[in-house]
Structure formats: structure tokens, C-alpha cells
Amino acid sequence: MEKITESLEMLYGSSGTPFFLSDEFGNIKWKNTACGETIVFPKGINCD
């Protein structure tokens, strides 16, 4: 997942476009390159 994140940062890094990634466990990682923040939702966005 880290290599995919790095690739997306190279593509979108200069534009400041935020993006989401999801892994096979349902974890969602949100990256906003404009403000340099990464937020991880360990059980997805809609967890019980």
C-alpha cells in the first residue's frame, strides 16, 4: 500500500488533490497532499 501511496503522491502531489486508498482488510487511508495530512480509518468509514 505504501508504494501505491507514493505513486499517487507523485501524480497528485503538486495539484493538492486528496485521494483515498483501501486495503484488503477494509482500512481506508485518506491523504491530503495540500496540507500534508494522512488520516487512517482502521475499520473503514462505516464501522459498527
PDB file of N, CA, C, O and CB in Angstrom:
ATOM      1  N   MET A   1       0.827  -1.192   0.000  1.00  0.00           N
ATOM      2  CA  MET A   1       0.000   0.000   0.000  1.00  0.00           C
ATOM      3  C   MET A   1       0.873   1.258   0.000  1.00  0.00           C
ATOM      4  O   MET A   1       0.506   2.277  -0.584  1.00  0.00           O
ATOM      5  CB  MET A   1      -0.942  -0.003   1.213  1.00  0.00           C
ATOM      6  N   GLU A   2       2.018   1.175   0.653  1.00  0.00           N
ATOM      7  CA  GLU A   2       2.898   2.346   0.732  1.00  0.00           C
ATOM      8  C   GLU A   2       3.432   2.749  -0.642  1.00  0.00           C
ATOM      9  O   GLU A   2       3.541   3.938  -0.942  1.00  0.00           O
ATOM     10  CB  GLU A   2       4.065   2.063   1.678  1.00  0.00           C
ATOM     11  N   LYS A   3       3.765   1.760  -1.475  1.00  0.00           N
ATOM     12  CA  LYS A   3       4.262   2.077  -2.823  1.00  0.00           C
ATOM     13  C   LYS A   3       3.171   2.719  -3.671  1.00  0.00           C
ATOM     14  O   LYS A   3       3.445   3.612  -4.472  1.00  0.00           O
ATOM     15  CB  LYS A   3       4.787   0.807  -3.517  1.00  0.00           C
ATOM     16  N   ILE A   4       1.936   2.264  -3.493  1.00  0.00           N
ATOM     17  CA  ILE A   4       0.818   2.869  -4.225  1.00  0.00           C
ATOM     18  C   ILE A   4       0.630   4.306  -3.768  1.00  0.00           C
ATOM     19  O   ILE A   4       0.410   5.199  -4.585  1.00  0.00           O
ATOM     20  CB  ILE A   4      -0.488   2.058  -4.019  1.00  0.00           C
ATOM     21  N   THR A   5       0.716   4.528  -2.458  1.00  0.00           N
ATOM     22  CA  THR A   5       0.584   5.885  -1.920  1.00  0.00           C
ATOM     23  C   THR A   5       1.661   6.796  -2.493  1.00  0.00           C
ATOM     24  O   THR A   5       1.374   7.924  -2.894  1.00  0.00           O
ATOM     25  CB  THR A   5       0.665   5.869  -0.382  1.00  0.00           C
ATOM     26  N   GLU A   6       2.892   6.314  -2.533  1.00  0.00           N
ATOM     27  CA  GLU A   6       3.993   7.111  -3.082  1.00  0.00           C
ATOM     28  C   GLU A   6       3.753   7.448  -4.549  1.00  0.00           C
ATOM     29  O   GLU A   6       4.028   8.567  -4.983  1.00  0.00           O
ATOM     30  CB  GLU A   6       5.322   6.365  -2.928  1.00  0.00           C
ATOM     31  N   SER A   7       3.244   6.490  -5.310  1.00  0.00           N
ATOM     32  CA  SER A   7       2.963   6.730  -6.728  1.00  0.00           C
ATOM     33  C   SER A   7       1.869   7.773  -6.903  1.00  0.00           C
ATOM     34  O   SER A   7       1.978   8.658  -7.752  1.00  0.00           O
ATOM     35  CB  SER A   7       2.556   5.428  -7.421  1.00  0.00           C
ATOM     36  N   LEU A   8       0.819   7.667  -6.102  1.00  0.00           N
ATOM     37  CA  LEU A   8      -0.259   8.652  -6.185  1.00  0.00           C
ATOM     38  C   LEU A   8       0.221  10.029  -5.757  1.00  0.00           C
ATOM     39  O   LEU A   8      -0.210  11.037  -6.318  1.00  0.00           O
ATOM     40  CB  LEU A   8      -1.442   8.221  -5.324  1.00  0.00           C
ATOM     41  N   GLU A   9       1.111  10.084  -4.768  1.00  0.00           N
ATOM     42  CA  GLU A   9       1.657  11.369  -4.350  1.00  0.00           C
ATOM     43  C   GLU A   9       2.463  12.010  -5.479  1.00  0.00           C
ATOM     44  O   GLU A   9       2.438  13.229  -5.648  1.00  0.00           O
ATOM     45  CB  GLU A   9       2.533  11.196  -3.102  1.00  0.00           C
ATOM     46  N   MET A  10       3.174  11.193  -6.247  1.00  0.00           N
ATOM     47  CA  MET A  10       3.919  11.737  -7.388  1.00  0.00           C
ATOM     48  C   MET A  10       2.962  12.283  -8.444  1.00  0.00           C
ATOM     49  O   MET A  10       3.233  13.317  -9.056  1.00  0.00           O
ATOM     50  CB  MET A  10       4.833  10.656  -8.005  1.00  0.00           C
ATOM     51  N   LEU A  11       1.840  11.590  -8.659  1.00  0.00           N
ATOM     52  CA  LEU A  11       0.868  12.037  -9.657  1.00  0.00           C
ATOM     53  C   LEU A  11       0.096  13.271  -9.206  1.00  0.00           C
ATOM     54  O   LEU A  11      -0.075  14.222  -9.969  1.00  0.00           O
ATOM     55  CB  LEU A  11      -0.102  10.919  -9.971  1.00  0.00           C
ATOM     56  N   TYR A  12      -0.374  13.248  -7.946  1.00  0.00           N
ATOM     57  CA  TYR A  12      -1.266  14.292  -7.466  1.00  0.00           C
ATOM     58  C   TYR A  12      -0.613  15.294  -6.523  1.00  0.00           C
ATOM     59  O   TYR A  12      -1.232  16.288  -6.145  1.00  0.00           O
ATOM     60  CB  TYR A  12      -2.419  13.669  -6.784  1.00  0.00           C
ATOM     61  N   GLY A  13       0.638  15.036  -6.141  1.00  0.00           N
ATOM     62  CA  GLY A  13       1.291  15.854  -5.121  1.00  0.00           C
ATOM     63  C   GLY A  13       1.308  17.338  -5.417  1.00  0.00           C
ATOM     64  O   GLY A  13       1.030  18.143  -4.528  1.00  0.00           O
ATOM     65  N   SER A  14       1.622  17.717  -6.624  1.00  0.00           N
ATOM     66  CA  SER A  14       1.718  19.135  -6.949  1.00  0.00           C
ATOM     67  C   SER A  14       0.347  19.787  -7.096  1.00  0.00           C
ATOM     68  O   SER A  14       0.231  21.007  -6.973  1.00  0.00           O
ATOM     69  CB  SER A  14       2.513  19.320  -8.224  1.00  0.00           C
ATOM     70  N   SER A  15      -0.687  19.000  -7.355  1.00  0.00           N
ATOM     71  CA  SER A  15      -2.020  19.571  -7.547  1.00  0.00           C
ATOM     72  C   SER A  15      -2.771  19.751  -6.236  1.00  0.00           C
ATOM     73  O   SER A  15      -3.739  20.509  -6.174  1.00  0.00           O
ATOM     74  CB  SER A  15      -2.828  18.694  -8.475  1.00  0.00           C
ATOM     75  N   GLY A  16      -2.332  19.062  -5.190  1.00  0.00           N
ATOM     76  CA  GLY A  16      -3.026  19.154  -3.907  1.00  0.00           C
ATOM     77  C   GLY A  16      -4.323  18.373  -3.868  1.00  0.00           C
ATOM     78  O   GLY A  16      -5.143  18.584  -2.974  1.00  0.00           O
ATOM     79  N   THR A  17      -4.528  17.468  -4.828  1.00  0.00           N
ATOM     80  CA  THR A  17      -5.751  16.671  -4.886  1.00  0.00           C
ATOM     81  C   THR A  17      -5.722  15.578  -3.823  1.00  0.00           C
ATOM     82  O   THR A  17      -4.810  14.751  -3.824  1.00  0.00           O
ATOM     83  CB  THR A  17      -5.930  16.053  -6.286  1.00  0.00           C
ATOM     84  N   PRO A  18      -6.700  15.554  -2.915  1.00  0.00           N
ATOM     85  CA  PRO A  18      -6.747  14.473  -1.927  1.00  0.00           C
ATOM     86  C   PRO A  18      -7.170  13.162  -2.578  1.00  0.00           C
ATOM     87  O   PRO A  18      -7.857  13.162  -3.600  1.00  0.00           O
ATOM     88  CB  PRO A  18      -7.709  14.830  -0.784  1.00  0.00           C
ATOM     89  N   PHE A  19      -6.757  12.045  -1.984  1.00  0.00           N
ATOM     90  CA  PHE A  19      -7.163  10.750  -2.516  1.00  0.00           C
ATOM     91  C   PHE A  19      -7.346   9.749  -1.387  1.00  0.00           C
ATOM     92  O   PHE A  19      -6.802   9.908  -0.294  1.00  0.00           O
ATOM     93  CB  PHE A  19      -6.133  10.232  -3.526  1.00  0.00           C
ATOM     94  N   PHE A  20      -8.128   8.710  -1.679  1.00  0.00           N
ATOM     95  CA  PHE A  20      -8.413   7.634  -0.741  1.00  0.00           C
ATOM     96  C   PHE A  20      -7.792   6.344  -1.250  1.00  0.00           C
ATOM     97  O   PHE A  20      -7.723   6.115  -2.457  1.00  0.00           O
ATOM     98  CB  PHE A  20      -9.934   7.465  -0.535  1.00  0.00           C
ATOM     99  N   LEU A  21      -7.344   5.508  -0.331  1.00  0.00           N
ATOM    100  CA  LEU A  21      -6.891   4.157  -0.648  1.00  0.00           C
ATOM    101  C   LEU A  21      -7.553   3.199   0.324  1.00  0.00           C
ATOM    102  O   LEU A  21      -7.811   3.559   1.473  1.00  0.00           O
ATOM    103  CB  LEU A  21      -5.334   4.043  -0.581  1.00  0.00           C
ATOM    104  N   SER A  22      -7.826   1.996  -0.118  1.00  0.00           N
ATOM    105  CA  SER A  22      -8.385   0.966   0.750  1.00  0.00           C
ATOM    106  C   SER A  22      -7.571  -0.307   0.569  1.00  0.00           C
ATOM    107  O   SER A  22      -7.208  -0.661  -0.552  1.00  0.00           O
ATOM    108  CB  SER A  22      -9.895   0.717   0.439  1.00  0.00           C
ATOM    109  N   ASP A  23      -7.283  -1.003   1.682  1.00  0.00           N
ATOM    110  CA  ASP A  23      -6.546  -2.261   1.573  1.00  0.00           C
ATOM    111  C   ASP A  23      -7.488  -3.452   1.701  1.00  0.00           C
ATOM    112  O   ASP A  23      -8.699  -3.283   1.844  1.00  0.00           O
ATOM    113  CB  ASP A  23      -5.449  -2.337   2.644  1.00  0.00           C
ATOM    114  N   GLU A  24      -6.924  -4.656   1.648  1.00  0.00           N
ATOM    115  CA  GLU A  24      -7.742  -5.875   1.678  1.00  0.00           C
ATOM    116  C   GLU A  24      -8.432  -6.103   3.010  1.00  0.00           C
ATOM    117  O   GLU A  24      -9.324  -6.947   3.101  1.00  0.00           O
ATOM    118  CB  GLU A  24      -6.890  -7.067   1.356  1.00  0.00           C
ATOM    119  N   PHE A  25      -8.040  -5.368   4.052  1.00  0.00           N
ATOM    120  CA  PHE A  25      -8.650  -5.521   5.374  1.00  0.00           C
ATOM    121  C   PHE A  25      -9.757  -4.504   5.625  1.00  0.00           C
ATOM    122  O   PHE A  25     -10.359  -4.504   6.698  1.00  0.00           O
ATOM    123  CB  PHE A  25      -7.593  -5.394   6.448  1.00  0.00           C
ATOM    124  N   GLY A  26     -10.031  -3.643   4.656  1.00  0.00           N
ATOM    125  CA  GLY A  26     -11.069  -2.636   4.810  1.00  0.00           C
ATOM    126  C   GLY A  26     -10.578  -1.338   5.428  1.00  0.00           C
ATOM    127  O   GLY A  26     -11.373  -0.428   5.664  1.00  0.00           O
ATOM    128  N   ASN A  27      -9.282  -1.238   5.694  1.00  0.00           N
ATOM    129  CA  ASN A  27      -8.731   0.009   6.213  1.00  0.00           C
ATOM    130  C   ASN A  27      -8.724   1.054   5.106  1.00  0.00           C
ATOM    131  O   ASN A  27      -8.384   0.750   3.963  1.00  0.00           O
ATOM    132  CB  ASN A  27      -7.303  -0.205   6.776  1.00  0.00           C
ATOM    133  N   ILE A  28      -9.090   2.259   5.437  1.00  0.00           N
ATOM    134  CA  ILE A  28      -9.116   3.336   4.458  1.00  0.00           C
ATOM    135  C   ILE A  28      -8.107   4.391   4.875  1.00  0.00           C
ATOM    136  O   ILE A  28      -8.068   4.812   6.031  1.00  0.00           O
ATOM    137  CB  ILE A  28     -10.539   3.946   4.326  1.00  0.00           C
ATOM    138  N   LYS A  29      -7.298   4.810   3.925  1.00  0.00           N
ATOM    139  CA  LYS A  29      -6.287   5.830   4.178  1.00  0.00           C
ATOM    140  C   LYS A  29      -6.610   7.033   3.309  1.00  0.00           C
ATOM    141  O   LYS A  29      -6.709   6.918   2.087  1.00  0.00           O
ATOM    142  CB  LYS A  29      -4.845   5.295   3.891  1.00  0.00           C
ATOM    143  N   TRP A  30      -6.772   8.181   3.941  1.00  0.00           N
ATOM    144  CA  TRP A  30      -7.065   9.413   3.222  1.00  0.00           C
ATOM    145  C   TRP A  30      -5.835  10.282   3.278  1.00  0.00           C
ATOM    146  O   TRP A  30      -5.289  10.515   4.357  1.00  0.00           O
ATOM    147  CB  TRP A  30      -8.300  10.147   3.814  1.00  0.00           C
ATOM    148  N   LYS A  31      -5.393  10.762   2.150  1.00  0.00           N
ATOM    149  CA  LYS A  31      -4.193  11.593   2.076  1.00  0.00           C
ATOM    150  C   LYS A  31      -4.543  12.906   1.407  1.00  0.00           C
ATOM    151  O   LYS A  31      -5.080  12.929   0.300  1.00  0.00           O
ATOM    152  CB  LYS A  31      -3.055  10.872   1.306  1.00  0.00           C
ATOM    153  N   ASN A  32      -4.235  13.997   2.086  1.00  0.00           N
ATOM    154  CA  ASN A  32      -4.425  15.318   1.509  1.00  0.00           C
ATOM    155  C   ASN A  32      -3.054  15.947   1.354  1.00  0.00           C
ATOM    156  O   ASN A  32      -2.466  16.415   2.330  1.00  0.00           O
ATOM    157  CB  ASN A  32      -5.367  16.207   2.391  1.00  0.00           C
ATOM    158  N   THR A  33      -2.544  15.961   0.136  1.00  0.00           N
ATOM    159  CA  THR A  33      -1.197  16.465  -0.093  1.00  0.00           C
ATOM    160  C   THR A  33      -1.109  17.976   0.054  1.00  0.00           C
ATOM    161  O   THR A  33      -0.023  18.513   0.272  1.00  0.00           O
ATOM    162  CB  THR A  33      -0.725  16.063  -1.462  1.00  0.00           C
ATOM    163  N   ALA A  34      -2.237  18.665  -0.063  1.00  0.00           N
ATOM    164  CA  ALA A  34      -2.215  20.122   0.068  1.00  0.00           C
ATOM    165  C   ALA A  34      -1.822  20.550   1.476  1.00  0.00           C
ATOM    166  O   ALA A  34      -1.087  21.522   1.651  1.00  0.00           O
ATOM    167  CB  ALA A  34      -3.576  20.705  -0.291  1.00  0.00           C
ATOM    168  N   CYS A  35      -2.310  19.826   2.479  1.00  0.00           N
ATOM    169  CA  CYS A  35      -1.970  20.180   3.859  1.00  0.00           C
ATOM    170  C   CYS A  35      -1.023  19.168   4.492  1.00  0.00           C
ATOM    171  O   CYS A  35      -0.636  19.324   5.650  1.00  0.00           O
ATOM    172  CB  CYS A  35      -3.232  20.293   4.697  1.00  0.00           C
ATOM    173  N   GLY A  36      -0.643  18.125   3.740  1.00  0.00           N
ATOM    174  CA  GLY A  36       0.321  17.151   4.235  1.00  0.00           C
ATOM    175  C   GLY A  36      -0.222  16.210   5.288  1.00  0.00           C
ATOM    176  O   GLY A  36       0.552  15.619   6.040  1.00  0.00           O
ATOM    177  N   GLU A  37      -1.539  16.057   5.361  1.00  0.00           N
ATOM    178  CA  GLU A  37      -2.136  15.190   6.373  1.00  0.00           C
ATOM    179  C   GLU A  37      -2.518  13.840   5.802  1.00  0.00           C
ATOM    180  O   GLU A  37      -2.965  13.729   4.661  1.00  0.00           O
ATOM    181  CB  GLU A  37      -3.354  15.850   6.979  1.00  0.00           C
ATOM    182  N   THR A  38      -2.331  12.817   6.622  1.00  0.00           N
ATOM    183  CA  THR A  38      -2.807  11.479   6.308  1.00  0.00           C
ATOM    184  C   THR A  38      -3.711  11.038   7.444  1.00  0.00           C
ATOM    185  O   THR A  38      -3.319  11.102   8.609  1.00  0.00           O
ATOM    186  CB  THR A  38      -1.621  10.477   6.098  1.00  0.00           C
ATOM    187  N   ILE A  39      -4.909  10.595   7.122  1.00  0.00           N
ATOM    188  CA  ILE A  39      -5.846  10.099   8.125  1.00  0.00           C
ATOM    189  C   ILE A  39      -6.155   8.650   7.780  1.00  0.00           C
ATOM    190  O   ILE A  39      -6.485   8.338   6.636  1.00  0.00           O
ATOM    191  CB  ILE A  39      -7.157  10.970   8.179  1.00  0.00           C
ATOM    192  N   VAL A  40      -6.050   7.769   8.759  1.00  0.00           N
ATOM    193  CA  VAL A  40      -6.330   6.351   8.548  1.00  0.00           C
ATOM    194  C   VAL A  40      -7.596   5.985   9.312  1.00  0.00           C
ATOM    195  O   VAL A  40      -7.711   6.263  10.505  1.00  0.00           O
ATOM    196  CB  VAL A  40      -5.129   5.464   9.002  1.00  0.00           C
ATOM    197  N   PHE A  41      -8.540   5.364   8.622  1.00  0.00           N
ATOM    198  CA  PHE A  41      -9.750   4.839   9.240  1.00  0.00           C
ATOM    199  C   PHE A  41      -9.543   3.330   9.366  1.00  0.00           C
ATOM    200  O   PHE A  41      -9.730   2.612   8.384  1.00  0.00           O
ATOM    201  CB  PHE A  41     -11.054   5.193   8.395  1.00  0.00           C
ATOM    202  N   PRO A  42      -9.159   2.824  10.554  1.00  0.00           N
ATOM    203  CA  PRO A  42      -8.744   1.430  10.680  1.00  0.00           C
ATOM    204  C   PRO A  42      -9.819   0.394  10.385  1.00  0.00           C
ATOM    205  O   PRO A  42      -9.482  -0.744  10.057  1.00  0.00           O
ATOM    206  CB  PRO A  42      -8.242   1.205  12.035  1.00  0.00           C
ATOM    207  N   LYS A  43     -11.080   0.737  10.485  1.00  0.00           N
ATOM    208  CA  LYS A  43     -12.141  -0.231  10.178  1.00  0.00           C
ATOM    209  C   LYS A  43     -13.054   0.294   9.087  1.00  0.00           C
ATOM    210  O   LYS A  43     -14.203  -0.134   8.980  1.00  0.00           O
ATOM    211  CB  LYS A  43     -12.960  -0.554  11.433  1.00  0.00           C
ATOM    212  N   GLY A  44     -12.566   1.197   8.293  1.00  0.00           N
ATOM    213  CA  GLY A  44     -13.385   1.798   7.263  1.00  0.00           C
ATOM    214  C   GLY A  44     -14.146   2.983   7.808  1.00  0.00           C
ATOM    215  O   GLY A  44     -14.009   3.329   8.982  1.00  0.00           O
ATOM    216  N   ILE A  45     -14.935   3.598   6.974  1.00  0.00           N
ATOM    217  CA  ILE A  45     -15.679   4.786   7.386  1.00  0.00           C
ATOM    218  C   ILE A  45     -16.935   4.408   8.158  1.00  0.00           C
ATOM    219  O   ILE A  45     -17.282   5.078   9.130  1.00  0.00           O
ATOM    220  CB  ILE A  45     -16.047   5.634   6.170  1.00  0.00           C
ATOM    221  N   ASN A  46     -17.625   3.344   7.745  1.00  0.00           N
ATOM    222  CA  ASN A  46     -18.862   2.917   8.408  1.00  0.00           C
ATOM    223  C   ASN A  46     -18.612   1.670   9.233  1.00  0.00           C
ATOM    224  O   ASN A  46     -18.906   0.565   8.778  1.00  0.00           O
ATOM    225  CB  ASN A  46     -19.978   2.658   7.378  1.00  0.00           C
ATOM    226  N   CYS A  47     -18.078   1.821  10.430  1.00  0.00           N
ATOM    227  CA  CYS A  47     -17.822   0.649  11.269  1.00  0.00           C
ATOM    228  C   CYS A  47     -18.837   0.585  12.406  1.00  0.00           C
ATOM    229  O   CYS A  47     -19.323   1.613  12.877  1.00  0.00           O
ATOM    230  CB  CYS A  47     -16.381   0.683  11.834  1.00  0.00           C
ATOM    231  N   ASP A  48     -19.147  -0.623  12.836  1.00  0.00           N
ATOM    232  CA  ASP A  48     -20.108  -0.817  13.928  1.00  0.00           C
ATOM    233  C   ASP A  48     -19.391  -0.919  15.251  1.00  0.00           C
ATOM    234  O   ASP A  48     -20.031  -1.084  16.289  1.00  0.00           O
ATOM    235  CB  ASP A  48     -20.958  -2.069  13.695  1.00  0.00           C
TER     236      ASP A  48
END
